[in-house]
Amino acid sequence: MIIEMLDDPQVDKNGVSVGDVSRKIIWTCIVEDPSLFFRHFLEKLTNRERQEYLMSLLRKLILRFNPLPSQAAYSLLNYLFGFVMHYVRAQCEGADKALGMALSLTWILAPNVHGLYFKDLKQTLKKEQCDQALMITANVPSAKKIIVHGPDSGMGGIPSQFPVHEDTQFQQILSDSLEFFNIDENDVNSYFLTDTKTGLIHLPSCYVRDFYFFHRSFYPQLTLVKLDQEEAHLRMRQTAFAQRFIEVGKVLLTHNILKYSPQHVLMSDMFEKMENAFMFADLHLFINVVNGIMIMHCEDLLILRRCAATYIAMSIHFNSLFASQGFFLIMPTLLRCYSQRQTNRVFCSVVEFLCRQFYTLHRKPFLLQMCGSIANIIDNNNNDFEINPMRVKAKYWFALLKNMENMSDDYDQFDILGLVPYDKPLKALDLCYRDDPNTFCLLTDAIASCICVCAFAPESKRSHHMLLVMAALQPHLIRRIEEETALQNNSHAAVKHEVSQWTTLCVEMKALINSCDVLVRSVVDCRCSEVLGAKNI
């Protein structure tokens, strides 16, 4: 009664409403002694006639006092778990509806229960043999056999026993039962399988393993009954709705337990709380965890969004590391996934957005590290039917670089930056780049930067990497220059732009040749130089 009064707008002569008084009384009760307060109507929760009404009162209470005091939420969640256990062990009519209503409350309560660990909860429910009723992660073997009673079971008919496998559906059991009990072909469509205890009618397309689980020396029992087809289809729709309601409740419960658990908060804030001068030699151990998640779950948008935000936050928080070598730890993983999942436009758009943000933050250091990380894994084979998962096809990497030229496209389709705890929009971290325009050009930035590295140290390993990268890019670049002009019908402006691109490319190649003359020395000259150097030493 007092919960119903929460919406009572009547006021006394002092202007105090009935709803306000009720709210204060309930709050005092659920803070001081929640177990005693809930006991009076939770004890009546198994009463089928008032069950739906009492559940609605509980929902109203939880939503009105949000967040609920932790002790009150714990007491209520504990009782609801016991309520579920009762219906799992004592199967009766209406059990599926009761389970659905209970699950619709448990996922709302989960965020208010402090110290609720998914691992501990899973072990406890497994011990009580009811984890399959509450957890989507339950892996319980199905019953090995199932007993089916025929239409004449009330007259002493002999039941039949059928084996159950992992892929056994009720349709198979129904077909075998119809054949065993010699049902007339004209009446086949009027017979359905129902649970002997609960009266639940089973959908033919459902799997037996989802309803009946293995218990030693116990076999589930079904009854083959004759029903009016309209009535049977109505009951099957009700069953399907109840089962879907239960499945949604399981998913939401698992999601909220994981989302609000202390471990999740630790993982999401781990990099943010680390010192900027954290031991860089050990940082790769943490980054590899995120890389592994990206490889395994990159097609899950929620996980992909979190990983992308974590990458951006890392590149900002560990600025000095990522300005020199940090991108070597993440770019090979991102580029391999990008090359393998070209048909997944959601994932590709996220990687393209990530690269644009990385370039905005770190500019040339990011670009050079990306080139260095892909040099040894680049694949010049354009055949899509010949795929090496450890390599990155050059044409896809070229497409990624061309997409980076759209730096003005800052549309964050999945609100990734909303998870990044830094000022938006992102700006260059190095003061040297603060006044530079936020633009990117494949010719004047990527190719020119590679040539600069080659000119600085032509005999170095990094110079060799840059040469490999340019060798992979040039065929695609030349083809794209010609295609862009053709797409514009060889207009005067398009031809002029193509000529300017060819001029720029020629200047860059000339600079590469002039600065790398040391690479054209013969092997004999190199050996002579080594011998002379050794004599001088």
N, C-alpha and C positions, 0 to 999 in steps of 0.2 A: 504493500500500500504506500509506504513512504517513498519508494522509487517512482511510483506513478505521480506523486505530488510534485515532482521536480518541475513539471510543466504547468502547475496550478498558478494562474496569474493573480488570484485574489490577494488583496492587501488589507491590513488592519488599519486602525485610525492613526498609527504612527508611520504608515507607509512601508511597512515590512511585508513582503510577499510570502505566501505559503511556500513557493518554490525555493526562495532564498533560505528559509528556515530549514526546509528539508535537506537542502544541499549542505548546510553547516552540520546538521545532525549526522548525515551519512558520512561526511568527510571525517568527523570525529570518530565514528565507529570503525571505519576502515583503516584509520591510523592507529587507534588504540588497540583494538582486538578484531582484526579482520576475520579470523577463523570463526569466532562466535557469531559475527554479523552474517556471514555467508551461510552458516550451517542451517539456519532456520528454513531457507527455501532450497538449498542445494540437496537436502535430504529428500525433498519431494521431486527431484529432477527426473527420476526414473519413472514417474507417473506419466504414462503416455497421453492421458487426456489433457494435462496441463504443461506438458513438456515444451511445446512450441512457445507458449505464453511466457514461461519462466526464462527460456533462452532469450526471448526478445527483451525481457527486463534486464538480464545480464548484459546484453549488448548495449542497451541504453545507458546502463551504469558505467560501463567501460568507456564508451565514447564521450560521456558527459564529464567524467573525471579523468581526463587525459592530459598529462601522464598519470597513471594510477600509481599510488605508493608501492614501492618494490615488494614489501611484505604482503600486501593485499594481492598484488599480481601473482606472487609466488604461491599463495594459498589457493587462489582460484585456478591457476594453471595446474597445480598438483591435483586438485579435485577433478578437473576436466580430463586429465590423463587417466585417473582412476575410473571415471565415467566411461571412457573409451575402452579400457580394459574389461569392464563389466560386460559391455556389448560384444566384445570380441570373444570372450570366453563363454558367455551365455547367449548364444545366437537365438534370436526370437524375431517375431514379426515387427517390422519398422526399425530394425537395427541400422540399416543403411541410412535412413533419414536422420536418426539420432546421431550417427557418426558425422554426417555432413554438418549438422548444426554445431556440434562440439568443435569440429575443426575450424568452422567459421569464426569461433571466438579465440581459439588458441593462438592463431597467427597475429591477432590484434594484441594479445597479452605479451607475446614474446619480447618485444622491444623494452617492456617495462620491468622485466625480470633480470636483475643484475647477476652476473656470473653464470649465465646459462651457456654452457659449452656444448657445441654440437656433438663432439666426440663422446663426452660423458653421457649425454642424453641418448645417443644411439646405442651405447653399450647397455644402459639401463633398460631401455625398451626391448632390446634383443633378449636380455635375460628374462624379462616378463613375457616373452613370446608374443608381443603385440606391435613390434616395430613395423610390420607390413601395413598396419592400419593407420600409422601416423607419418611414416617417413617414405619419401620417394626413393631413398637410397637403399632400402631394404632388399637384401638378396636372399630370399628364403626359397628353398626347393619346393616344388609343387608336390601335391599328393601323388602317390604312385598308382593308386587304384581308386576307382569311384564306383559306388553301388547305385543302381537305378531300379526303382520299383515300378512295376507296370500298372496299367489302369485297374487291374484286379487285385491290387495289393491288400485292399481291405477285406477281401474274401480269402485270404491265405495264399495269394499268388507268390510264386518263387521269384525273387529279384535277380537281376543280372549284374555281373561285375565286369568292368572294362578297364584296361590299362590306360594310364595317363602319361603323356610325354610332354616335353617343354613346348612343343608346337601344336598340342592338341586343342582344338576348338570345340565349343559346345555343339556346333553343327555336326561334327563327326560322331560325338556321343549320341546325338539325337537320331542320326541316320542308322547307327548300329542298334539303338534301342527299338526303333520302329521295325527293323528287320527281325530282331530277336522276339518281340512280342506279337509278331504277325499282324500288324495293323493293316487294315484294308487300304488299298491305294487311294480310294476315293476320300478317305478321312485323314490322309497323311498331313495335309496342311492345317488340320485342326488340333494337332497334338504339339505340346510344348513341354520343355523341361523346367521344373520348379524345384527350389530347395525344399526339402522335406520339413525342416524346422521353421524357416522364416517365411516360406511361401513365395520367396522372391523368384520371379520368372527371368530366366537367363536368355540373353541375346545370342543368337546362333554364331555371330561373328566374334564373340569374346573368347579369350583364352581361359582355359580351366585354371592355369597356374596363377592367374590374377585373383582368383576367388578362394581357392582351396589349397592349403599349404600342408606340408608334411608334418604329421604327428605320429609317433610310434604307436602301433596297434590301433589306429583310428582311421576310418575311411569315411569321407563325406558321402551323404546320401541324397539322391535326387528322386523325383517322382515324375513319371510321364503322365500328364493329365490332358484331358480333352477340354478345350475352351472355345468359346465363340471368338472368331478371328478378330473382330473389332475390339472386343474386351481385351484380348491378348495383346494386340498392338498398342492399346492405350497403356496397359501395364508395362509393356516393354519400353515405351517412351518415358514413363515415370521412372523406371529403373535406370535408363540411360541418363536422365537428368540427375538423379541422385548420385550415380557413380561419377559423373563429370563434376558435380559439386564437391564430392570427396577429393577427387584428384586436384582440383584447383586449391582446396584447402591445404593439401599436403605440400603443394608447390610453394604457396605463400608462407606456410609455417617454416619450411626449410630456408626459404629466401630471407625471412626476417631473423631467424636464428643466426644465420651466417653474416647477415648485414650488420647486426647490432652486437655481435660478440666481440669481446676485447681483442681476440686474435685478429679479427678483420681490421679493427681500428689500428692495431699495431702494424700490420702489413701496409696499410694505406699511408700511414704517417711515418714509416720507418726512415725513408730517405730525407724527409723534411726535417726530422729531429736530429739527424746526424750532423756532426760538425763539418764545416767546409774542409777542414784539414784532416778528414778521416783517412786512415791508412789506405792509400790508393791500391796497394798490392792486394788487399783483401776485398776491395769493392766489387771486383768481378764476380765474387761468389754470390752477392746479392743480385747483381744485374742478370746473372745467368738464370736465376729463378724467374724473373720477368720474361726473359727470352724463351724459356721453356713453356711458360703459360701462353705466350704469343704463338708459338709453334703449334701447341695442342688445341688451343681454343680461339684462334684468330677469327673463326667464322661466327662466334658468339658476340653479338654487338655490345652487350653490357661489359663483357670482359675485355673486348677490343678497345672500347672507350677508356676503361680504367688503365689499361696498359699504355695506351697512347699518351694519356695525361701524365702517367708516371715517367715515361721517357722524357717528356718536355720538362717536367719538374726536376728531374735528375740533371739535365743539361744546364739548367739555370743554377741549381743549388751547388753542383760541383763544377763551377765555371772554369776553374784553372785546369782541371783534368780534361774536360771536354774540349777545351781550346787547343790541347796538344795531342791527346790520344784516346779520349773517351769514346768517340764514335766508332773506333775499331771494335768495341765490345758489343755494339748493338746493330750496326748497319749490315753486316753479313746476314744476320737473321732476318731483318726486315726485307732486304733485297731478295733473298731466296724465297721467302713467303710471297713477295710481290710477283716474282717471276712465275711461281707455280699456280697462282690463283688469279689469273687474268680474267677469268669469267665471273669472278666475284667483284662487281663494281663497288660494292660498299667497302670492302677491305681495301681495294686499290685506291679509292678516293681518300681513305683515312691515311694511307702511307704517303700519298701525294701531299696531303695537308700537313703531315708531320715533317716532310722534307722542306716544305716552304717555311714552316715555323723554325726549323733548325737553321736554315739559311738566314732567316731574319735575325736570329740570336747570335750566331757565330760567324756568318759570312764565309770568307775564304778558308779558314781552318776546317770548317765542316765539309766544304766542297772537296778539299784535298784529301781529307781522311776518308770520305766516301769513295773517292777514286782509288785510294790505296787499298781499301778493304775489298774492293771488287776486282782488282787487277788479276789476282790469282784464281778467281772462280768464274771469270767471265767466259761465256760460251758463244762463239761466233756462228754456231750452227743455227740457222733460222727455221729448221724443220720442227714443227710443233709435235710431230709424232716421235721424235727422238729427244727424250727429256731425261736429264740428269738432275735429280733433286738437290744435289750439292752444288750445282752451278747456276749462274744467272745468265739468261739469254741477253745478248747485246741489244737486240731490238727493243726489248721491254725496258732495259735501263735507259736507252735513248729516249723512249716515250716518257719515262719518268722525268728526265732532264728537260724535255720540251714542255712538260706540264709545269715544271717549276718556273718557266718564263712568265706564267700568269700570277705573278706575285701580288697583283692588285686584287686577285680573287681571295678575299679573306673571309668568305662565308664559312662559318663553322656549323656544318650541317647537323652534327651530333653533339654539339655543345661540349666538345672536349676541353676547351679552355676553361669551362666552368668548374672543372675539377682541379685546375692548376692554381695553387694558392699564391699567385703573384699578380702584379699589376698588369692589366690589359688595356690596350693592345700591347703585344710583346715588342720590345725594342732591342737593338743591338747591345750586347753586353760590353763589348770592347769600345772604349771611348773613341778609338780611332775611326770607327765606322758610324758613330752617332749621326754625323752630318751627311753621310752618303745616302743617296736615294735608295729606297727599298725595291730594287729592280734586279733582274737576273737575265743574262743572255748566254746561250750555249756557246756562241763563238767568242765573245769578248770576255767572258768570265771563266767558263769551264776549260775550253781549249787553251786560252791564254794562260791560265793558272798552271796547267800541266806543262806548257812550254817553259814557263818561268822556273819551275822546279828542275826541268831538264837542263836549262841554261846555267843554273846555279851549281849543280853537281852532276855533270853528264855521266860520270862513271859509277854513280851510286846506285844502290838497289832501288831506291825510290824513283830515280829517273827511269829505270827500266819499267817500273810499274806504270808510270805515266805514259810511256811509249806504247805499252800494251793497251792502255785505255784509249788512247787516241787512235790506234790502229783499229780498234773495235767500233769506235764512234764514226769515223770518217765515211765509210760506205753509206751508212744510214743518213748522215748529215748531207752528203752530196745528193742523195736521192730525194731527201725532203726539200732541199732548196729548189730542185727542178719541179717537184710536184706542186709546191706552193705557187709558183709562177703559172703552171698549167691550169691550176684551179681558178685563177683569176683571168683566164682566157688571154694570157700573154699581154695584158694591158701595159701601157707605158710605165705606170708607176710600179707594177710588179716586176717588169724587166729591169727597171732602174734599181729596185731594191735587190734583185738577184745579183746584178753586177757589183753592187757595193759589198754584198756578202762574199762573192768570189774574191774581190780585192782584199777584204779583210783576211780571208783564209790564206791567200797567197802571201800576204805580209807575214802572217804567223808562221807559215811553213818555212819561209825564207829565214826568219829569225831562229827557228829551230835548227835549220841546217848550219847557219853561221855559228851558232853557239855550241853545236855538238860536233865540231870537226874532229874532236879527239876520238870519236867513235869510229872514224874511218881509217884509223891507223891500222897497219897490217899486224898480224900476230908476231912477226919477227921483230918489228919495232918495239912492240910491247915487251917482248922477252929481253931485248937489248937494254931497254930502260930499266928492267928489273935487275939485270946483271950489273949495270953501272951503279945503280943505287946500292946494291949489296957490297960492291967494292968500296964505294965511298964510306959505307958504314964501317 
